[in-house]
Amino acid sequence: MISSELLPICIAGEWRLGGGDVYESLYPATGESIARLKAASLVDVEEAIVRADHAFRTSGWAQRLPHERAAVLHRVAQLIREEGESLAQKQRLDNGKPISETRNLVASAAGTFQFFAAALETLEETITPSRGAFVTMSVHEPMGVVAAITPWNSPIASEAQKLAPALAAGNAVVVKSAEVTPLMALELARICEKAGVPKGIVSVLPGKGSVIGDAITKHPLVKRVSFTDGTTTGKHIAHIAADKMMPVSLELGGKSPTMVLEDADLDHAVNGVFYGIFSSSGESCIAGSRLFVARSIYDEFLTRLAEGANALRVGDPASEQTQMGPLITAKHREAPRSTVKHREGIERYVDLGVSEGGRIRTGGVRPHGAGYDKGYFYKPTIIEGLDNSARISQEEIFGPVLVAMPFNDEESLIAQANDSVYALAAGIWSRDFKRAWKLGRAVQAGTVWVNTYKQFSVSTPFGGWRDSGLGREKGREGIFQYMEQKSMYWGTNEQPLPWAN
């Protein structure tokens, strides 16, 4: 346990106890308490937003020249790197990811602030072609108070991807961190304050999304919401936003197909499929959870895949050798619908797959023995014998469960890959550039990886289609997501406008 003291939260630059209920953040590897804090209350939400609006209008943050705000963001990136190991260890405790992965997440957060600082310094307004006796310009201005609602699976990276561009744009930001992973957003708020972000510009309000997130989204002073989590909640936020005429970006669920053609490099494909579904314990929106393999190589590929899954090192997140840590909570491993992310628990989904006629090729159970019994561990699982219409082929499980299916031809492959309410990501494995290009253009997804998987660049926009979300994050355009566009006309006519004569 880190401390028995209650952790303060950040309410518009004031660090104090929240007004909500006391709860504990648990280490998923042992179930032990690592932090105790009081959640934000509705009173805290109101105060944070009103004071954020005041800070936006009076602190001068929005009026600073772009390179001046960029200097602060560069300083945030530097501080994250200076505290990198400490942050990585705290992230490990916060959600149970292996230490090798949390170090990468911290590095990603630093890189995100650095990228948006650089993008901000070089951001250009546009002089548009004149169509009369006037000069026309397109400019962008900050919105005011914006909200970032973040998930529990990759806190520091997800929070940086929202916080950095929103601050770069000149806004005040209210972060609603996931209830079960509150620590990293609080750390980022502290670092932003240390780097020179004015008091009141950043708030962090942990608590239940159905209470705190809902209140933030509905508040009339909140001008935009960026949300990453489940589709059901995302649709609820979209309804609220429609009533407010408020823009949103929604990064939601996925059931991403991975397609292995008969000409694929099998060494690369096996490793890529492993990484795509079993890294992060499968708790990833872009996890490659539907596997389609050419029938001619299906048996060989599945044999190699099962052997590799059995050899994956599942265990203590503090160990440098661990590849897969625990799941986030006991409920997510085994709970019925209406708990974490409104899904059935992982074990119940596996049971459902078997009842639908599926065969467990490997996994499907909890590991046993010293080091496993107190944590929320689950073995990497491969299920075959089902088709794409099965529930576990269609519904997002959000865990280390792969549904494997053979395919006969590319026409049927494309039809099956696109037969989903989700369209977030896809993977293709083939040595033939032309086939991969054709397939990549035919599959419906926001991101397509060819001969790799789950690689990211903050410079490249990310988002989904259909039930996987709306809008895009990342890229230079990511700053504009947090700004309003304004057109300006400068008259150059020598004579008064003739109509009034």
N, C-alpha and C positions, 0 to 999 in steps of 0.2 A: 504494500500500500504506500502511495506517495506521501500522504499526509492525512491526519484525522481532521485537520482544519477545513472548514467550508471554503471552497474557492469562490472568489468574487468574479462577477461577470462585468462586461464593459457596456455601460449604458451612456451613450453619447460622450465618451471620454471619462466618465466617472466609474471607478472600479469599486464595486460594492456588491453585497449579496443581493441576489434576485429576490423578488417578492413571492415566488411560487413555492412549490413543494420541494423538500429535500430529496435528492436521489443520488445514487452511486453510479459511477462509471466503472464497469467491470472488465478485467483483463480476460479476453476470450480463451486464453490458453489454460487458465487455472480457475476462472470464476471468482477470483479475488478482487476486492475493491481497490482501485488505484486512485480514486478521487471522489470527494463528496462535494456537492454543490446544490444551491437552490436554483431551480429553474426560474426563468423570467416569468413575470406575471403580465396580465393585460395592462396594468398600470405602467409597468416598465416599458411595454411596447409603445404606449401613447407618449410617454416621456422621451423615449429614445428617438421617435420619429419627429416629434415637434422640435426637439433640440437639434436634431440633424438638419431639419429645414432651416432653423435659425443659423446654424453654423454654415450651411451652404450659402446663405444670403449675406453673412457678415464676416466670415473668417478670411475672405480673400482667396480661398483655394481655387474657386472657379475662375477668378480673374487673373491668376498667375499666368505668365506666358508659358507656352507649352514646354520649353526647355527647362523652366523652373520647376514645374511639376515632375518632369522627367528626372531631374536630379534627385528628387525625393524617392522616386520609384527605383532608381539605380541603387540608392542607399538601402532600401528595403531588401533588394536582391543580395547586396553585400552582407547585410546582417544575417540573412537566412543562411548564407554560406558559412559565415563565421560561427554560427551556432548549429551547424549542420548535424553533427553527431548527437547532440543533446535533443534536437528536434526529432531526429529519426528514432531514437530510443523512446521518446514520449509517444510518437505515432505508433510504434510497435505495441506499446501498452494500451493505447487508445482503441485499436481495432484488431490487434492480433496478427497483423501481416508480418511475414519474415523480415528480419532486419535488413537483408540485402535489398528487399523491395522498398522498404520505407526510406532507405537512403536515396533510392532513385526518385521517390516521390518528393522528397525535400529538394533534391537537385532540380527537379522539374518545376517546383514552385519558384525557386530562385530564377530559373531561366525564363519563366513566364513574366515575372516582374521586369527582368532585363529586356525582354523582347518588346513589351508594351512601352517601356521607357524609350527605347530606340524608335519604335514606330511613332510615338507621340512627337518626338523631336523632328521627325521628317514628314509629319502629316501635312498635306497641302489642301488648301481650299481651291475651288475651281472657278475660273472665269469662263462662262459659257458663251457660245457664239451669239453675237448680237443680231437681233431681228428688227432693229429700229433705231431711233435716236436715243439710245440708252446703252449703258454698259450693264451686263447681267452677271451676277455672282451667286454661287452656291456655297453657303457656309454652314458650319455645324456648331451647336452650343449644348452645354450640359443640360440634363433634364431637371436635376434637383435631388430629391431623395429617391434612391433605387434600392431594391431588395435583392439579396442573394440567398437562396434557400438551397442548402447543400446536402449531399448524401453521406452515408457512413462508410462507404467502401474505400474511398481514397480522399480523406478529408483535406489535407493540406494542399494537394494538387488541385482538387476541384474548387476549393475556396480561392486559391490564387487565380484560377482561370476566370473567375467572376470579379474578384476584388480589384485585380490589377487594371483591367481595361475600364472598369467603372470609375476608379480613381483617376486614371489617365484622362478620362473625359471631363473631369472636374466635378464629379458628383459627390454627394454624401451617401454612404453605403450602410445599410442595416443588414447584417448577416444573421440568418437563422440557421445555426449549425444543427446537425442531426442530434437527436436527444441522446443517443447511446455513444456518440463520439464528440464530446464538446471541447476537447483540449486544444486541438490544433488551431481552430478559429480564434480562440482566446490568445494563443501565442502570436498569431499573425497580427491581431489588433495591437498587442504590446509592441511588436516590432515596428508596425506602421507609426505608432506614436513616437517611438525612439528615433525613427528616421526623419521625423519632421512633419508628418501629416497633422493638420490642426486638430485641436481638441473638438470633439463632437462630430467629426466627419465619419468616423467608423464606430459602429456599435456591434456587439455580438450578443445575441439573445437565444441561448439554448432552451429547449423545452419541447413539448409535444407539438408536432406539426399541425395536428388538427385544431389546436388552440392558438399557439403563438404564430405559426405560419399563416393560418387563416386570418388572424387579426391584422398581421402585417400586410397581407395581400389586399385586404378590403380597405385599408386606411386611405383616405382621400389624398393625403400628401405624398403617398408612394406613387411614383410616376412610371416605374417599370419593375417587373419581377423576372429574374433569371432563376429557373428551377431545374434541378436535376434529381430525379427519383422515379417513382413508379408512375405508370400510365394513368391509373385511376385518379390519383391525386393531381396529376398534371391536367387532366381534363376538367377537374373541379376548379383549378386555378384559371384555366382558359375561360370558363363560364363567368367567373368573377371579373376577369379582365375585360370580357366583352361588355359587361354591364358598365364598367368604368371607362370604356374606350381606351384601354391601357395596353401598350405593347408588351409582349412577353417573349421569352425564349424558353423552350421546354425541351430538355434532353431526357427522354423517357426510356421505356423498356426496349428489349431486343430479343430476338430468337435467331441469331445470325447463322446463315449457312456457310459451311466450308466445303469446297468442292475439289476433289482430287481426281484429276483425269489420268487415263492410263499411261500417258507419257510423262508423268510427273517424276521429278527426282525424289525418290521415296525417303531418302535420309532427311532431306530438307522438309518434306511434307509431314513426316511423322513428328519431327521436333516442333514444327510450326503448329500442328494440330494440338499437340500436348500443351504448348504454351498458350494457345488461344483459349482453351477451355479450363485447364487446371491451374494456371497461375492465378494468384489472388483468390485461391480456393473456389474459382468459378464465380465469385461474387463481383461480376463486372457486366455492365450493360452491353458491351460489345463481345462478350464471350462467344466463341464459335461453338454453339451448343447443338447445332444440327450438322451432321457429317454425311455427305454424299460421296461415295467412292465408286469409280468405274467397276462394273461387275467383274471384269477380267482380272483385276488385281485386288478385289475386295478381301478375299480370305487371307492373302499374304499381308495386306496392310493392317487388317484388324488383329492378326496375330502379333505383329510387331507393336501395334498400339497397346494391346493388352499387356504384353510383356513390359513395355515401358511404364505403363500406369502402375503396375505392381512394384516397379523399382523406384518410383518417385519417393523422395524422402519427406514424409509427413511428420511434423513434430514441433518441437520448441521453437517459437519465432525468434528467440534470442540467439539460436545457433546459426553460425555462418553457413552450415551445410543444408539447412532446411529449405526445401523448395515449396512446400505447401503447409500453411498454418491452419489454425482452427477457423470455424465459421464464426460469424459475429456474435450470435446469442444462442442459448439453448432453444429458445422458441423458434428461431429461424431453422434450426435443424429438424425440429419435430412438431411444430405447432400447426393447428388447423388454420383455415382461412380467416382473414380479418386481423392477423397480427402483422409481422414485419412485411412491409411493402405490399400488403393485401394478397399474399400468395399462400398457398399451402406450404407446409414445411417440406424440406428436401426429402426426408424419409418417407413421408406420405406420397410424394410424387413418384418416388421409386416403386413403392408398393402399387401405386396406380398403374405404372408402366407394366409391371408384371401381370396385374389383373387384366390389362388390355391385350396380353399375349406376348409381351416382351420377354427377352432372356437376358439375364445379367451376365455379361461376358467377364467382367471383373468388378470388384468393389461391391457397393450396395450395402455396406455395413460400417459400423464404427470401429476404429482400431481399438485394441485393448492392451492393457499393460501399464506399467509405470510411465507417468508422463502424459497419459491420455485420459484417464478416468475422470478428472476434474474439469477438463476443458471441453470445448464444443467441436471435437474433431469428427471428420467423416472421410472415408476413403474415396479416392478418385474412382468414378463409376462409369462404366460403358454399358449401354443397353442396346441390344439389336433385336431384330425380328419384328419390328413395327414399321408402319408406313408413315408418310408425312401427315396423315389425317389424325393420328393418335393425339390425345390431349398433351402428352409430354413432348410431342413433336411440335405442338403449336403454342403451348403456354410457357412463359418465362419461369424457370425454376430458380435462377440466381444462385447456383451452387455448382459443385464439381460433378455434373451429370451430363454425359454426352450420349445422344441418340444417333446411332450409326445405321445408314441405309445404303444399299447398292443402287446404282442407276444404270440404265441400258443405253441411252443416247442423249445427246445434248439438248434436244428439243424437250424431252421429258424432264431433264435436269433443270432447265430454266424455269419450266412451269412449276416444279416443286419448290425450287429456291424462292420463287416469288409468291408462293401460296402461303402467305402469312400476313397477319394484321400488322406485323412489325417490319421495318425496313431501315435498320440502323447501320449494319455493316455486313460484309461478306468477304470470304477468302477464296482464292483460286490458286490451284497448284498445277502447273503445266510448263513443259519446256518450249511449247509452241507459242511464240509471241502473238501471232495472228489469232489463234484460237482463244488465247487468254484475253486479248483485247476485245474480241467479239463478245465473249461471255461476260466480261466486265462491264460492257456497255448495256448488255441485255438484262443483267440482274438489277433489281430495284433496291438500292441501298444508298445511304448518305456517304459511306466510305467503303471502298473496295480495295483489298490488299491482294497483290499478285506475287506469289512465291515468297511471301512473308505474312506476318499477322501481328496485330496488336502493337504496331509501331506508331508513334505519334510525333507530330511536330507542331509546336505552338504557332508556327507561321502558316499552317494549313487549316482552313475552316473545317469545323466538325459539327455534325448534327444528323438528324434522321428524317425520314419520310413517314407518312401515315401515323400509326399509333406510337411511333418512335419519337415523335416530337415536332416542334416548329422552330424555325430560326437556326442560326449558326453561332458558335463561339469560336474563338481563336482567329488568327490571321489579322492583317492590318485592319480589315473591315470590322474586326471585333470591337474596336473603340467606338465606331459609329453606331453600334447597337445600343450604346448608352448615351446617345446624343440625339437632339432634334435637328432636322435639316431646315434651313431657312434660305429663301431666295431673296436677293437684294437687287434693286434696279437703280441705276444712277443716270438721271436724265442728262443728255448732252444737247438737247434741242435749243436752237437760238431763239425761236419764237414760242409764245405761250401755246399750250394745247389748243387746237383750233375749235374744238367742240363748244367751248364756253363763249366764243366770240358772238 
